[in-house]
Amino acid sequence: MDSRIKELIKKSKRVVFFGGAGVSTESGIPDFRSEDGLYRAKAKYGHSPEEMLSHTFFINHTENFYEYYRNNLLCPDVQPNKAHYALAKLEEQGKLKAIVTQNIDGLHQRAGSKKVFELHGSVLRNHCTRCHTFYCTDYIIKPESSNTKDHPEGKIPRCIKCGGIIKPDVVLYEEPLDQEVMDGAVDAISNSDLLIVGGTSLVVYPAAGLINYFQGKNLVLINKSETQYDQRANLVIHDAIGEVLG
């Protein structure tokens, strides 16, 4: 771990980490807004990624939604990287009080972190839109009982119990963030004395606005490129977050 961050952590009592896509790119998960990100990739279906990941598209073009979702947002074989494990270790030591993440991959929990506020939901949780039965990611990847008359190839995952369409617990465009999660994130950041922000360009709102709730002593920004908040930080490191925290 970078010696400057290690020293700040040593002097702090309530450390919170706020992270984005850059935390998981080192695990092989593509981000959205970089040069090779998903949002710059040419859509195969005549729609932009933003449109295909919207609530309206999920309702009206469910099969196409799931084709794009499976191919681009589900990465079942990826593993946590050095940053994930470093943060889990800090929590185990009692220094890190919470993680606030924009990621939906569940890698923080897989690395061992317990207190994680997932602003945009998680691909690991899926529920029937009709009876709310829970389904794991494996069922979304290859639905076992979706060979209904309407969808003989099982392209749309359906509930075994009631036949309802299953929806990932991911916040789509046009959908609000979960208020309970937001409240928890705001409370954690407001009460922290050291906020470490990493792997996010801080341009996606309302998530990016959470940094404004920080009133503590030290703000650290770790990102490969500059952000609009760099001048407010006590320490800015333009490098890969795994190298900085690992």
C-alpha positions in Angstrom: 0.0 0.0 0.0 1.2 3.5 -0.8 3.0 4.8 2.3 1.1 8.1 2.3 -2.3 6.4 2.4 -1.0 4.0 5.1 0.0 6.9 7.3 -3.4 8.7 6.8 -5.2 5.4 7.7 -3.1 5.0 10.8 -4.1 8.5 12.0 -7.8 8.0 11.2 -10.6 6.3 13.2 -13.5 6.2 10.6 -12.3 5.3 7.1 -14.7 5.0 4.3 -14.0 3.9 0.7 -16.0 5.1 -2.2 -15.3 3.3 -5.5 -16.3 2.9 -9.1 -15.6 0.9 -12.2 -11.9 1.3 -12.0 -11.8 -0.9 -8.9 -13.0 -3.9 -11.0 -11.3 -3.3 -14.3 -8.1 -4.9 -12.9 -10.2 -8.0 -12.4 -11.1 -8.0 -16.1 -14.5 -6.4 -15.9 -14.9 -3.7 -18.6 -15.9 -0.3 -17.5 -18.3 2.1 -19.2 -16.7 5.4 -20.1 -13.1 4.6 -20.9 -11.8 4.5 -24.5 -12.6 0.8 -24.7 -15.6 0.9 -22.4 -19.1 -0.5 -23.0 -20.6 2.9 -23.7 -18.2 3.5 -26.6 -18.7 0.1 -28.1 -20.9 0.0 -31.2 -24.3 -1.4 -30.3 -25.3 -4.5 -32.2 -29.0 -4.0 -32.0 -29.5 -0.4 -33.3 -29.8 1.0 -29.8 -27.3 2.7 -27.5 -26.1 0.9 -24.4 -27.9 3.5 -22.3 -31.2 2.7 -24.0 -30.7 -1.1 -23.7 -30.0 -0.8 -20.0 -33.1 1.3 -19.4 -36.3 0.2 -17.6 -38.3 0.9 -20.7 -36.1 -1.4 -22.8 -36.3 -4.1 -20.2 -40.1 -4.0 -20.3 -40.6 -3.6 -24.1 -37.6 -5.6 -25.5 -36.8 -8.1 -22.7 -35.1 -10.7 -25.0 -32.7 -8.1 -26.5 -32.1 -6.7 -23.0 -31.0 -10.1 -21.7 -28.8 -10.8 -24.7 -26.9 -7.5 -24.1 -27.0 -8.0 -20.3 -25.5 -11.5 -20.4 -22.8 -10.6 -23.0 -21.7 -7.4 -21.3 -22.5 -7.2 -17.6 -22.2 -10.8 -16.4 -18.7 -11.9 -15.8 -19.1 -15.1 -13.6 -15.4 -16.2 -13.8 -13.8 -12.9 -12.6 -12.1 -12.8 -9.2 -11.4 -10.0 -6.7 -8.1 -8.1 -7.2 -5.5 -6.6 -4.8 -7.7 -3.5 -4.2 -10.7 -5.6 -3.1 -8.6 -7.8 -0.7 -6.8 -4.7 0.7 -10.1 -3.1 1.6 -11.5 -6.3 3.1 -8.3 -6.5 5.3 -8.8 -2.9 6.5 -12.3 -3.7 7.5 -11.2 -6.8 9.3 -8.6 -4.7 11.2 -11.4 -2.3 12.3 -10.1 0.7 10.3 -12.5 0.7 7.4 -16.1 1.3 8.4 -17.9 1.0 5.1 -17.5 0.6 1.3 -19.7 2.7 -1.0 -19.6 1.3 -4.5 -21.1 2.1 -7.9 -20.2 -1.4 -9.1 -22.7 -4.3 -9.5 -20.3 -7.2 -9.6 -20.2 -8.3 -5.9 -16.4 -8.6 -5.9 -16.1 -6.6 -2.6 -18.2 -9.2 -0.8 -16.4 -12.1 -2.5 -13.1 -10.6 -1.2 -14.5 -10.6 2.4 -16.0 -7.1 2.9 -19.1 -7.1 5.0 -20.4 -3.4 5.1 -21.0 -2.6 1.4 -23.5 -0.1 0.1 -24.2 -1.0 -3.5 -25.6 2.1 -5.1 -26.5 0.5 -8.4 -27.5 -2.9 -7.1 -25.9 -6.3 -7.8 -26.0 -8.8 -10.6 -25.8 -11.5 -7.9 -29.4 -10.8 -6.9 -32.4 -11.5 -9.1 -36.1 -11.6 -8.3 -39.3 -12.6 -10.1 -41.2 -9.5 -11.0 -44.5 -11.3 -10.1 -43.9 -13.4 -6.9 -40.5 -12.0 -5.9 -38.8 -15.4 -5.7 -35.0 -15.0 -5.5 -32.7 -16.4 -8.2 -28.9 -16.6 -8.4 -26.8 -15.4 -11.3 -26.3 -18.9 -12.7 -30.0 -19.1 -13.4 -29.8 -15.9 -15.4 -26.9 -17.1 -17.4 -28.7 -20.3 -18.3 -32.3 -20.5 -17.2 -33.2 -24.2 -16.5 -37.0 -23.9 -16.9 -37.5 -21.0 -19.3 -38.4 -23.2 -22.3 -42.0 -21.9 -22.5 -44.1 -21.7 -25.6 -43.4 -18.0 -26.0 -39.6 -18.4 -25.5 -38.6 -21.9 -26.6 -34.9 -21.1 -26.4 -35.1 -19.8 -22.8 -33.7 -16.4 -23.7 -35.8 -14.7 -21.0 -35.4 -16.2 -17.5 -38.8 -17.0 -16.0 -39.8 -18.0 -12.5 -40.1 -21.7 -11.9 -43.0 -21.1 -9.4 -45.2 -18.7 -11.3 -43.7 -18.1 -14.8 -43.1 -14.4 -14.1 -40.2 -12.7 -15.8 -37.1 -12.4 -13.5 -35.3 -9.1 -13.2 -31.8 -8.4 -12.0 -31.6 -6.3 -8.9 -29.6 -3.7 -10.9 -30.6 -0.1 -11.0 -31.5 0.6 -14.7 -31.7 3.9 -16.4 -35.0 5.6 -15.5 -35.1 3.8 -12.1 -34.3 5.6 -8.8 -31.5 4.5 -6.5 -32.6 2.5 -3.4 -33.3 5.1 -0.7 -32.2 2.9 2.1 -28.8 2.3 0.5 -28.4 6.0 -0.3 -29.2 6.9 3.3 -26.6 4.4 4.6 -24.0 5.7 2.2 -24.6 9.3 3.1 -24.4 8.4 6.8 -21.1 6.5 6.4 -19.5 9.3 4.4 -20.8 12.1 6.6 -19.3 10.4 9.7 -15.9 9.5 8.2 -12.7 11.3 9.0 -10.9 9.8 6.0 -12.6 9.3 2.7 -10.7 7.3 0.0 -12.2 7.7 -3.4 -10.9 5.3 -6.1 -11.5 4.1 -9.6 -14.3 6.6 -10.4 -14.3 9.7 -12.7 -17.0 11.2 -10.4 -19.3 12.2 -13.3 -22.3 9.9 -12.7 -25.0 11.5 -10.5 -26.5 11.2 -8.0 -23.8 8.8 -6.9 -20.9 11.3 -7.6 -22.6 13.9 -5.4 -22.1 11.8 -2.3 -18.6 13.2 -2.0 -20.1 16.5 -1.0 -21.3 15.0 2.2 -17.8 14.4 3.4 -16.9 16.8 6.2 -13.9 14.9 7.6 -10.2 15.8 7.7 -8.6 14.0 4.8 -9.9 13.3 1.3 -7.8 11.0 -1.0 -8.5 10.5 -4.7 -7.1 7.6 -6.6 -7.9 7.5 -10.3 -5.9 7.1 -13.5 -7.2 10.3 -14.9 -8.1 13.7 -13.4 -11.4 14.4 -11.8 -13.3 17.6 -11.1 -12.7 17.1 -7.4 -8.9 16.8 -7.5 -8.3 20.3 -6.2 -10.4 19.5 -3.1 -8.4 16.5 -2.1 -5.5 16.3 0.4 -3.9 13.6 -1.7 -4.3 12.8 -5.4 -2.8 9.7 -7.0 -3.1 9.1 -10.7 -2.4 5.4 -10.9 -4.1 2.0 -10.9 -5.9 1.5 -7.7 -4.7 -2.1 -7.2 -1.1 -0.9 -7.3 -1.8 1.9 -4.8 -3.8 -0.1 -2.3 -2.2 -3.6 -2.8 
